[in-house]
């Protein structure tokens, strides 16, 4: 997993992941791309999440 600070309150996280959809089809070695922004002292909001 890699983490990059976008600014002082936003993180960009990237990791490899495996996925199984609702029909049971599996995909391995995908990239999960997540952007999280702090919204308070102990809370955060996911602003985007992509799997490719």
Secondary structure as GFF3:
##gff-version 3
##sequence-region A 1 52
A	DSSP	beta_strand	2	7	.	.	.	ID=ss1
A	DSSP	beta_strand	10	20	.	.	.	ID=ss2
A	DSSP	beta_strand	26	38	.	.	.	ID=ss3
A	DSSP	beta_strand	44	51	.	.	.	ID=ss4
###
